[in-house]
Every structure is written in structure tokens, then in C-alpha cells.
């Protein structure tokens, strides 16, 4: 009887369970087609002749020239009234303009601290310039006022242009001036300010104190008008200093690897004489050395107490020129040697072989020696990349990385 009870219980349990409710699925609907909307074209809110443009008096002339022929209506003198305003910027600068502290080229002073310069701006000039005011143009004064505020009475003296500043400075030495970088020329010596000069290959603009930021402010209606007409606002130059346009040339005075110098090289190595100046010589794009002694394999070993007539160099010592990155040199046969050699070009380093231009021509007007007796060479790097050339000067370059071309000093 037990199996029967279990089956009956299951039947009763199944009978008490309600029937499942049918699920009604929604009928599929057609996918809606999305119609893309076109971006509305900006319409000019004003005509070009209704727009205004202004330049702050602090803007240097070279930067202002960027907007010569700019097509707008009236020119205004106030930033508040201008649709386009070019002037000094505290934030979002578009142009980083470099200025330089300079003095007439024969000036002995090499560097002025920023503290001393700002003290002079405030009316307390350093002793190096004997109380002379800083010479500059009105635009430069206004640009520097955005950094330091107005100068003290008598601290500066204004001129209309760089030629006027230069003429006055040379006639009233000692003197100093501040110029935009684009106005520099060989009549000026650029002074370091806190160990930085814009002439330095390792110049760091962001940390240089004589730099002013400029930007172009554009009103909303001017931006919409230009966009609606399909016009582009002129872009400001990033700076007035382009490091890719620099070429650094180092030309040494007369040298001769003879006597005591040669003996010291034999003792301490070819790189010893230039240990303190090597980096400076290597950093130049072109390093030229005037050598006044003949190289010959017959040259005796150098001695500390050498006779005056012992004036020759062993070819191994030309490694000194190689170490300092020399790109050009001239061996002067007029220097001669005590052992009868007037030219030492045959046994030199592979990249210092003889190059002759205009055979038979005199080396100088007062010499009977011809160029056939001289050794001229110039190293020319393969490729135009400046950093690549400098890195090659800093390492031991293989002979195949250079070629010889005529060169005369």
C-alpha cells in the first residue's frame, strides 16, 4: 500500500499547481530612420570694415610687422575698443620675445646679475657702467615695464632706433643698452644676465629674465566674422630667436705644438692642454685653429729646455686638434722648422691631408712662399642637421665622415 500512497500524493500535488500564464511578446516595429542634421554655417556678424585693430606701444616693430596689411577697418589705441589687440600677455602667450643686455664691443664686462640690472632700473646702477642710464627705445621700455614696472627717473634714456642707440653708446663709453634680439649686430657685445646669454648654444629661454610674452586678443564678433568669411587670423611668430639659424664659429689665435707644450703632451696625453676649454671648442659649429709649426716624422722628441730653433711637431700631436673638434686649420710654412721641412702635410692625420687652392699663388703679399708649400684643410660634415654635426664633433669621428674642400685663411 505504500507505493500507491506516494503516487496518489504526486497526482494531487500536480492537480493543485496553477496553469502558467502565457507571455505576450510585443510585435516587432520598424526601425526609425535618423536624418543627419547639418552643422549651421557661421554667418559674419560684422563686415571687415567694421572691425577694429590695435597694437600696444610695447610691441617691438618686428612683431608688429606681422600684421602689416591686415584687413580691418579702423585702428584704435585702446584694448577695450579693439576687436584685435596685440600686446603683452600674462597668460596664454603666443610669442616669446627675447631681449639682450648689450654694450659696445670693446667693453671688458662680461656679465651683469639680474639683481644689479633691476637695481639700475630702480635708479641704482652698478659701478661697471659708472652710473650711465640704460639705453633703449620707448617700445622696449614699455615691454620691460610689464615685467618690472616703470623705471626710476633718470634710470633709462630713450632713442628712436638701434642705430641711434649704437652711435650714442660708442661715443659715451662705458655704456649699456637693452635691445630686441633681432636688432643685435657685430658692433655690440652681448652681456650674460645671471649666466645666460641668448647667444649661448645651451640657451634656455624659459629661464631667461629678459623675455616678454605677447599675444593677440580677438573679440567674439571678430572671430565669428573671420570664420564666416573663411579668413584666417595671422599667426604670431613663436619667438624672435630661432636656434636653427645659429652658426657658431670659433677661431683661435696662433698656436704651435712645440717645446714645453709638446713635452707636456708627451707626459700627460694629447687631450691635456685643452682639458678646461674642450667643451667650449667642441660646442661650436666650426672650430678653426691657426697652427704655426710644421708637422714632420723627423721631428725630435720635445724637451723642457729646447733650443729656439727646435720648432717642429710630431704628427702624433695633431690628435690634440682632433680632440677639440677642429674643423679647419692652416699650417704656415713661414714658421718653417729647424730641420729643413717647410711643409708637414704628408704624414698628418688622415683628415688633415693637403688641400691646395690656386697653386703657385703667394700665401701672403709679403711672402715668397707659394700655396704649394702650405697645408690647408677644412672638415665638412655630411648632413645638414645641426645637432647631428655637434654630436659628431663631440666624439672621435671616423675619416669617412668628413671630406676635404679648399679653404684659405
C-alpha positions in Angstrom: 0.0 0.0 0.0 2.9 2.5 0.5 3.8 2.8 -3.2 0.1 3.6 -4.0 0.1 6.5 -1.5 3.1 8.1 -2.9 1.7 8.0 -6.5 -1.6 9.5 -5.3 0.1 12.3 -3.4 2.0 13.3 -6.5 -1.2 13.3 -8.6 -2.9 15.6 -6.1 0.1 17.9 -5.9 0.2 18.3 -9.7 -3.5 19.0 -9.8 -3.2 21.9 -7.3 -0.5 23.7 -9.4 -2.0 26.6 -11.4 -1.5 26.7 -15.1 1.3 29.0 -16.4 0.2 32.4 -17.6 1.1 32.9 -21.3 3.7 35.6 -22.0 2.6 38.1 -24.7 5.6 39.3 -26.8 5.4 42.8 -28.4 5.1 42.8 -32.1 8.2 44.0 -33.9 8.2 47.6 -35.1 10.1 49.2 -38.0 13.4 50.9 -37.0 13.2 54.7 -37.2 15.4 56.4 -39.9 17.6 59.1 -38.4 18.1 62.1 -40.6 21.5 63.8 -40.0 21.4 67.5 -39.3 23.9 69.8 -40.9 26.1 72.0 -38.8 25.0 75.6 -39.3 27.5 77.8 -41.1 28.7 80.7 -39.0 27.5 83.9 -40.5 29.5 87.1 -40.2 28.2 89.4 -37.6 30.1 92.4 -39.0 31.9 93.4 -42.1 35.6 93.7 -42.2 35.5 97.5 -42.3 33.5 97.5 -39.0 36.3 95.6 -37.2 39.0 97.4 -35.3 42.6 96.6 -34.7 45.2 98.0 -32.2 48.8 97.4 -31.2 50.2 98.1 -27.8 53.1 100.6 -27.9 55.2 98.0 -26.1 55.1 95.7 -29.1 58.5 95.6 -30.9 58.5 96.8 -34.5 59.4 93.4 -36.0 56.5 91.7 -34.3 54.1 94.5 -35.3 55.1 93.9 -38.9 53.3 90.6 -38.8 50.1 92.5 -39.2 51.1 94.8 -42.0 48.3 94.9 -44.5 45.8 93.3 -42.0 42.3 93.8 -43.5 40.2 95.5 -40.9 38.6 98.9 -40.5 39.7 101.5 -38.0 42.9 101.4 -36.0 42.4 102.1 -32.3 44.7 102.8 -29.4 42.8 101.1 -26.7 42.4 97.4 -26.0 38.9 97.9 -24.8 37.9 99.3 -28.2 39.7 96.8 -30.3 38.4 93.6 -31.9 42.0 92.6 -32.4 44.6 93.7 -29.8 48.3 92.8 -29.9 50.1 93.4 -26.7 52.0 91.9 -23.7 50.4 88.8 -22.2 50.4 87.5 -18.7 48.7 84.2 -19.7 48.5 82.1 -22.9 51.4 83.8 -24.7 51.6 83.2 -28.4 55.1 84.8 -28.8 58.1 84.7 -26.5 60.2 87.8 -27.4 63.9 87.8 -26.4 65.8 90.9 -25.4 69.5 91.3 -24.8 71.7 93.4 -22.5 74.5 94.8 -24.6 77.5 97.1 -24.5 79.9 98.4 -27.2 82.1 95.5 -28.3 85.4 96.6 -26.6 83.6 96.5 -23.2 85.5 94.4 -20.6 82.5 93.4 -18.5 81.1 90.0 -19.5 78.2 89.6 -17.1 75.7 91.5 -15.0 73.4 89.9 -12.4 69.7 90.3 -12.7 69.7 91.9 -9.3 72.2 94.6 -10.5 70.1 95.2 -13.6 66.9 95.6 -11.8 68.7 97.8 -9.2 69.8 100.0 -12.2 66.2 100.1 -13.4 65.2 101.3 -9.9 67.8 104.1 -10.0 70.9 102.4 -8.5 73.2 101.4 -11.4 76.3 99.2 -10.8 79.8 100.6 -10.7 80.8 98.8 -14.0 78.9 101.4 -16.0 79.7 104.5 -14.0 76.1 105.4 -13.3 75.2 105.5 -17.0 71.5 105.1 -17.8 70.2 102.1 -19.7 69.8 103.0 -23.4 66.7 101.7 -25.2 63.7 102.6 -27.3 60.3 103.5 -26.0 58.8 100.2 -27.1 61.5 98.3 -25.2 60.9 100.4 -22.1 57.2 99.7 -22.2 57.8 96.0 -22.7 60.1 95.8 -19.7 57.6 97.7 -17.6 55.3 94.8 -18.0 58.0 92.8 -16.1 59.5 95.3 -13.6 57.2 98.3 -13.5 58.2 101.9 -14.5 61.9 102.8 -14.2 63.1 105.4 -11.8 63.7 108.9 -13.0 67.0 109.1 -15.0 67.4 105.3 -15.0 66.9 105.0 -18.7 67.4 107.1 -21.8 65.2 106.6 -24.8 66.1 106.7 -28.5 64.1 106.2 -31.7 66.1 103.3 -33.1 69.0 100.9 -32.7 71.4 102.9 -34.9 70.9 106.0 -32.7 71.5 103.9 -29.6 74.7 102.4 -31.1 76.1 105.8 -32.1 75.5 107.3 -28.7 76.8 104.2 -26.8 80.1 104.2 -28.7 80.7 107.9 -28.2 79.9 107.7 -24.4 81.6 104.6 -23.2 81.2 102.9 -20.8 77.6 102.4 -21.7 75.0 99.7 -21.9 71.6 99.1 -23.6 68.8 96.7 -23.9 67.7 95.6 -27.5 65.3 93.1 -29.0 67.3 90.1 -30.2 66.6 90.9 -33.9 68.5 94.2 -33.5 71.8 92.7 -32.5 74.8 93.2 -34.8 78.6 92.8 -34.5 79.1 96.3 -33.0 77.6 95.0 -29.8 78.9 92.7 -27.1 76.1 90.7 -25.6 76.4 90.5 -21.8 75.3 87.5 -19.8 72.5 88.1 -17.3 72.6 85.5 -14.4 75.0 83.4 -16.5 72.6 83.3 -19.6 73.1 84.9 -23.0 70.8 84.5 -26.0 74.0 83.8 -28.0 74.8 80.6 -26.0 74.1 77.3 -27.8 72.7 76.0 -24.5 70.4 79.0 -24.0 67.2 78.2 -22.0 64.5 80.7 -23.0 62.1 79.7 -20.2 64.6 80.7 -17.5 65.9 83.8 -19.2 64.9 87.0 -17.4 64.9 89.4 -20.4 61.9 87.9 -22.2 58.4 89.3 -22.7 55.3 87.4 -23.8 52.9 88.8 -26.4 49.6 87.6 -27.6 46.7 88.6 -29.9 43.3 89.0 -28.3 40.3 88.5 -30.6 36.8 89.5 -29.8 33.9 87.1 -30.3 32.4 89.1 -33.2 35.8 89.3 -34.9 36.3 85.6 -34.6 32.8 84.8 -36.0 33.2 87.3 -38.8 36.6 85.8 -39.9 35.2 82.3 -39.6 32.1 83.2 -41.6 34.2 84.7 -44.4 36.7 81.8 -44.4 39.6 84.0 -43.4 42.4 83.1 -41.0 43.9 85.4 -38.4 47.7 85.9 -39.0 49.7 83.7 -36.6 52.3 85.3 -34.4 55.9 84.1 -34.6 56.8 81.8 -31.7 59.9 83.9 -31.0 62.4 86.3 -32.5 65.2 83.8 -31.7 65.5 80.7 -33.9 68.3 78.4 -32.8 68.2 76.6 -36.2 69.6 79.8 -37.8 72.6 80.0 -35.5 76.1 79.1 -36.7 78.8 79.3 -34.0 82.4 79.9 -35.3 85.4 79.7 -33.0 88.7 81.0 -34.5 91.7 80.6 -32.2 94.9 82.6 -32.2 98.3 81.3 -33.2 99.4 78.0 -31.6 102.3 75.7 -32.1 102.7 72.3 -30.5 106.4 72.6 -29.8 108.9 72.8 -26.9 107.3 72.8 -23.5 103.8 72.2 -24.8 104.9 69.2 -26.8 106.8 67.8 -23.8 103.7 68.2 -21.6 101.6 66.3 -24.2 104.2 63.5 -24.2 103.9 63.4 -20.5 100.1 63.8 -19.9 98.5 63.0 -23.3 97.2 64.9 -26.3 93.9 65.9 -24.5 95.7 67.6 -21.6 96.2 71.1 -23.0 92.5 71.6 -23.8 91.1 70.0 -20.7 89.4 73.2 -19.5 88.3 74.6 -22.9 87.5 71.4 -24.9 83.7 71.6 -24.3 83.6 75.2 -25.5 85.6 74.4 -28.6 83.6 71.3 -29.4 80.2 73.1 -29.0 81.0 75.4 -31.9 79.7 74.5 -35.4 83.0 75.4 -36.9 86.3 75.5 -35.0 89.4 76.8 -36.8 92.9 76.7 -35.4 95.9 78.7 -36.7 98.9 76.3 -36.3 102.4 77.9 -36.7 104.6 74.8 -36.6 105.4 72.1 -39.2 104.4 68.5 -38.6 107.1 66.0 -39.7 108.0 62.5 -38.7 111.6 63.6 -38.4 110.9 66.0 -35.5 113.0 65.1 -32.5 111.3 64.4 -29.2 110.4 67.5 -27.3 112.4 68.6 -24.3 111.7 71.0 -21.5 114.8 73.0 -22.3 114.7 73.2 -26.1 116.8 75.4 -28.3 114.9 78.3 -30.0 115.5 76.7 -33.4 113.8 73.4 -32.5 110.4 74.4 -33.9 108.6 71.4 -35.3 105.8 69.0 -34.2 105.4 65.3 -34.4 102.4 64.1 -36.4 101.0 62.2 -33.4 100.4 65.5 -31.7 97.8 66.5 -34.3 95.5 64.4 -32.1 95.0 67.5 -30.0 93.3 69.2 -32.8 91.1 66.2 -33.3 90.2 66.1 -29.6 88.9 69.7 -29.6 86.8 69.1 -32.7 88.9 71.3 -35.1 87.1 71.7 -38.4 89.8 73.8 -40.1 93.4 74.7 -39.8 96.3 76.2 -41.8 99.8 75.1 -41.4 102.0 78.1 -42.0 105.2 77.2 -43.9 106.7 80.6 -43.0 107.2 79.2 -39.5 109.4 76.5 -41.0 111.4 74.2 -38.8 114.9 73.7 -37.7 115.4 70.5 -39.8 114.6 71.8 -43.3 111.0 70.9 -43.7 108.8 73.8 -44.9 105.6 71.6 -45.2 104.4 68.9 -42.9 101.3 67.8 -44.8 102.3 64.3 -45.9 102.3 62.4 -42.6 99.4 64.0 -40.8 96.2 62.5 -39.5 94.0 61.1 -42.4 91.6 64.0 -42.3 94.3 66.6 -42.3 95.8 65.9 -45.7 96.9 68.6 -48.1 94.5 70.7 -50.0 95.9 73.3 -52.4 94.0 76.1 -54.0 95.5 78.2 -56.7 98.9 76.5 -56.9 101.7 79.0 -57.2 99.8 81.8 -55.5 101.6 83.5 -52.6 100.5 82.8 -49.1 100.6 86.5 -48.3 101.6 89.7 -50.0 104.9 89.8 -48.1 105.9 86.2 -48.7 107.7 84.4 -51.5 106.2 81.1 -50.3 103.5 79.6 -52.5 100.4 77.7 -51.6 102.1 74.5 -52.9 104.2 74.6 -49.7 101.1 75.1 -47.4 98.7 72.7 -45.8 95.1 73.8 -45.8 92.2 71.7 -44.7 88.6 72.1 -43.7 86.4 69.4 -42.3 82.9 69.4 -43.7 80.2 67.3 -42.1 77.9 65.1 -44.1 74.3 66.1 -43.5 72.7 69.4 -42.5 71.3 68.6 -39.1 72.9 70.9 -36.6 72.6 68.7 -33.5 74.0 65.7 -35.5 77.0 67.8 -36.5 77.7 68.9 -33.0 77.4 65.4 -31.6 79.9 64.2 -34.2 82.3 66.9 -33.1 82.0 65.6 -29.5 83.1 62.1 -30.4 86.0 60.5 -32.3 84.8 60.9 -35.9 86.0 58.4 -38.4 87.7 59.8 -41.5 84.9 58.6 -43.8 82.5 61.1 -42.1 84.4 64.1 -43.5 85.6 65.3 -46.8 88.2 67.8 -47.7 87.4 71.1 -49.6 89.6 74.1 -50.4 90.0 76.6 -47.6 92.2 79.6 -47.3 92.6 81.9 -44.2 
